[in-house]
Amino acid sequence: MTELLINNIELLVSNAHIWGFMIIFVFMTLDSTVFPLPSEVVMIPAGFMALRGELSFGSFWPDFTACVIVGTLGSICGAWINYYVSLKLGRPFLHKYGKYVFLKEKALDRAEEIFRKYGDMATFVCRLVPVLRHLISIPAGLSRMEPKSFTLYTGLGAGFWMAILTGIGAYLGKVYGEKASYAEIIHKGEALVHEHFILIMACVVALAVLYMFIHKKVMGEEKK
């Protein structure tokens, strides 16, 4: 799937000024479901195109901002599909038939274990973890996580990830300019994410800890 998209990226780019944001929304919706569609393949070239003025607004910051917002909305939409499907079908059905739609039982159990251990915050942090970001909405649905909290944490995690990937695409555009192809930008971007993944996760965990500290402090003061 990844290589197929990379090989056809030029075709998508040729119509990006018209359909670019719709393409981002659709692909990010799929990325948040069970389909093996890496967000790097979409959002990194989106940042590259934003820098080059190849999207709808023809200006970097409006296009960059729109990429992050639209990508985040698509991720929330896909996450809600997973949430609703798991809520309606239940654990036994997913364990029995999930393997036919890329849902391995072992991966499902791992996602549910993490959700039980870390609660709502797992929905935020796992949006940045490969494989788990496709699955973490399922235990949220099975446990009937409060919808507003689910949307908030999913949106925060997805928005952070969209901004990182779009920023990487823009950065590589500045470094390589017109010299690199879209396929090269994607591969270089993926390598950059892999190289700095620990740092990215450290920032996410720090944000999560800061939020929990502030939340606990505020809630403690309200009870007084």
C-alpha positions, -999 to 999 in steps of 0.1 A, spaced: 0 0 0 28 25 10 48 19 -22 17 20 -43 9 55 -30 45 66 -33 47 54 -69 15 74 -78 22 105 -57 29 126 -88 -6 119 -101 -21 131 -69 2 162 -68 -10 172 -103 -45 178 -89 -35 189 -54 -44 226 -59 -80 215 -65 -85 182 -45 -55 184 -21 -73 190 11 -100 165 3 -73 139 -5 -57 146 29 -90 142 47 -99 109 30 -65 94 35 -62 105 71 -96 90 77 -84 57 63 -51 60 83 -71 62 116 -91 31 107 -77 -4 103 -62 1 68 -24 0 66 -20 35 53 9 54 69 2 91 75 38 99 66 30 91 30 4 118 29 13 146 54 51 148 46 44 156 9 16 179 20 41 200 39 64 199 9 36 211 -14 25 238 11 60 252 10 60 252 -28 26 269 -30 10 239 -48 -21 237 -26 -54 256 -27 -43 289 -11 -9 291 -29 7 305 3 27 286 29 11 294 62 -25 292 51 -18 259 33 3 246 62 -25 254 87 -52 239 65 -31 207 61 -28 202 99 -65 210 105 -79 189 77 -55 160 86 -66 162 122 -103 162 113 -98 132 90 -80 114 118 -108 121 142 -133 109 117 -115 76 112 -110 72 149 -148 76 154 -154 48 128 -132 25 148 -149 36 180 -184 31 167 -177 -3 150 -161 -17 181 -189 -4 203 -215 -21 182 -198 -53 173 -180 -61 206 -148 -79 215 -158 -115 205 -167 -104 170 -135 -84 165 -113 -113 178 -130 -138 155 -132 -118 123 -107 -89 128 -80 -109 110 -98 -104 77 -95 -66 79 -59 -63 92 -68 -67 129 -46 -93 145 -59 -106 178 -25 -101 195 -24 -64 184 -59 -59 196 -51 -74 230 -20 -52 233 -40 -21 225 -67 -30 250 -40 -37 277 -24 -3 271 -58 14 273 -67 -3 305 -34 6 321 -32 43 310 -69 52 305 -79 82 284 -44 95 281 -35 65 260 -58 78 233 -36 109 231 -1 93 233 -8 63 211 -18 86 182 19 89 176 28 52 179 29 31 147 3 3 146 -12 14 179 -25 47 165 -47 26 141 -60 4 170 -63 25 202 -98 37 192 -110 2 194 -106 -4 232 -119 31 237 -151 20 220 -152 -13 238 -149 5 271 -175 32 261 -150 60 267 -168 94 271 -173 108 236 -162 144 244 -130 131 260 -124 106 232 -127 134 206 -105 158 226 -76 134 232 -78 120 197 -78 155 182 -49 166 204 -27 136 196 -36 136 159 -31 174 156 4 171 172 13 143 148 -1 162 117 19 193 126 51 172 130 48 155 97 37 186 78 66 205 93 90 178 83 78 180 47 82 218 47 117 215 63 128 190 36 114 213 10 137 241 23 167 218 24 163 201 -10 142 226 -29 134 215 -64 161 188 -65 142 160 -47 113 140 -60 82 134 -39 92 98 -34 126 109 -21 110 135 3 87 107 17 116 83 23 138 111 38 110 122 60 103 87 73 140 83 81 139 116 100 109 105 120 125 72 128 158 90 138 140 114 162 112 92 173 124 89 209 126 127 212 91 131 198 77 106 222 96 122 251 79 155 242 45 138 240 50 121 274 61 154 289 30 171 276 8 143 290 24 145 324 20 182 325 -16 180 315 -23 153 342 -5 175 368 -25 206 359 -58 186 357 -52 170 391 -43 203 407 -74 221 392 -97 192 402 -82 192 437 -89 229 441 -125 225 429 -131 199 456 -119 222 484 
